[in-house]
Amino acid sequence: MIVDLIAGEYVAKNFQAAAVEGRIAQIGLLDGKVRELNLSPLMQKRLTLTGSMLRPRSIEDKAFIAHDLYKKVWPLLEQGRIRPQIFKIFPLEQAAEAHTLMESGKHIGKIMLII
């Protein structure tokens, strides 16, 4: 499963990276809208693409989703069956450098600060 908060050029990259019959959840548009997209990989791999936003949902919906994540996803993280992709870890003193890297868009995965 791929969870994408960026969109933009990453949508096509997600189609290429996904496994056959994989799932992609588009939950953000930080890089903006996709202007051109080849849907062939989506169809050839029988991918499922789902879009969602939390912002317009009610507090009750958000609480339900958070509880569901805790019950269903956290155990998978603890078992190592799924794991976040970490690009780079910075000490807190290098927060400015971490932010510069994030703004550059030259990373794939999470940028972390150690507190």
C-alpha positions as CSV (number, residue, x, y, z in Angstrom):
1,M,0.0,0.0,0.0
2,I,1.2,3.5,-0.8
3,V,-0.1,6.5,1.1
4,D,0.7,9.7,-0.7
5,L,0.4,13.2,0.7
6,I,2.2,14.9,-2.2
7,A,0.5,14.1,-5.5
8,G,1.9,16.1,-8.5
9,E,4.6,14.1,-10.2
10,Y,4.5,11.3,-7.5
11,V,1.2,10.0,-8.8
12,A,2.8,8.4,-11.9
13,K,5.7,7.2,-9.8
14,N,3.3,5.6,-7.4
15,F,1.7,3.7,-10.3
16,Q,5.1,2.4,-11.3
17,A,6.2,1.5,-7.7
18,A,2.9,-0.3,-6.7
19,A,2.7,-4.0,-6.8
20,V,0.1,-5.8,-9.0
21,E,-3.3,-5.4,-7.4
22,G,-1.8,-2.8,-5.0
23,R,-3.6,0.0,-3.3
24,I,-2.8,3.7,-3.4
25,A,-4.4,6.2,-1.0
26,Q,-4.1,9.8,-2.1
27,I,-4.7,11.9,1.1
28,G,-3.0,15.2,0.2
29,L,-2.0,17.5,-2.6
30,L,1.1,19.2,-1.3
31,D,2.7,19.4,-4.8
32,G,-0.6,20.4,-6.5
33,K,-2.8,18.8,-9.1
34,V,-1.7,16.3,-11.7
35,R,-1.9,17.9,-15.1
36,E,-1.2,14.9,-17.2
37,L,-1.4,11.2,-16.3
38,N,-1.0,7.9,-18.1
39,L,-3.6,5.6,-16.6
40,S,-2.2,2.5,-18.4
41,P,-0.2,1.3,-15.3
42,L,-3.2,1.7,-13.1
43,M,-5.2,-0.6,-15.4
44,Q,-2.4,-3.1,-16.3
45,K,-1.6,-3.7,-12.6
46,R,-5.3,-3.6,-11.5
47,L,-4.5,-1.0,-9.0
48,T,-7.0,0.6,-6.6
49,L,-6.7,4.3,-6.2
50,T,-8.6,6.0,-3.4
51,G,-8.8,9.6,-2.5
52,S,-9.7,11.1,0.8
53,M,-9.4,14.2,3.0
54,L,-9.7,14.4,6.7
55,R,-10.2,18.2,7.0
56,P,-14.0,18.3,6.0
57,R,-14.9,15.3,8.2
58,S,-16.6,15.6,11.5
59,I,-14.8,15.2,14.9
60,E,-16.7,11.9,15.3
61,D,-15.5,10.6,11.9
62,K,-11.9,11.6,12.8
63,A,-12.1,9.9,16.1
64,F,-13.4,6.7,14.5
65,I,-10.6,6.7,11.9
66,A,-8.0,7.3,14.7
67,H,-9.4,4.4,16.7
68,D,-9.4,2.2,13.6
69,L,-5.8,3.0,12.8
70,Y,-4.8,2.2,16.4
71,K,-6.6,-1.2,16.3
72,K,-5.6,-2.2,12.7
73,V,-2.5,-0.4,11.6
74,W,-0.4,0.0,14.9
75,P,-0.2,-3.8,15.3
76,L,1.2,-4.1,11.7
77,L,3.8,-1.5,12.5
78,E,4.7,-3.2,15.8
79,Q,5.1,-6.6,13.9
80,G,7.2,-4.9,11.2
81,R,4.8,-6.0,8.5
82,I,4.5,-2.4,7.4
83,R,7.1,0.4,8.0
84,P,7.5,4.0,7.2
85,Q,10.1,5.0,4.6
86,I,12.6,7.2,6.4
87,F,14.8,9.3,4.1
88,K,17.0,11.1,6.7
89,I,17.2,11.7,10.4
90,F,18.4,15.1,11.7
91,P,19.2,16.2,15.3
92,L,16.9,19.0,16.4
93,E,19.8,21.5,16.1
94,Q,19.7,20.9,12.3
95,A,15.9,21.6,11.9
96,A,16.6,24.4,9.4
97,E,18.6,22.0,7.2
98,A,15.8,19.4,7.5
99,H,13.2,22.0,6.5
100,T,15.4,23.0,3.5
101,L,15.6,19.4,2.4
102,M,11.8,19.0,2.7
103,E,11.2,22.2,0.7
104,S,13.5,21.0,-2.1
105,G,11.4,17.9,-2.8
106,K,14.5,15.8,-3.3
107,H,13.5,13.2,-0.8
108,I,11.3,10.1,-0.9
109,G,10.0,9.2,2.5
110,K,10.0,10.8,5.9
111,I,12.4,13.4,7.2
112,M,12.7,13.1,11.0
113,L,14.0,15.3,13.8
114,I,15.4,13.7,16.9
115,I,14.3,15.6,20.1
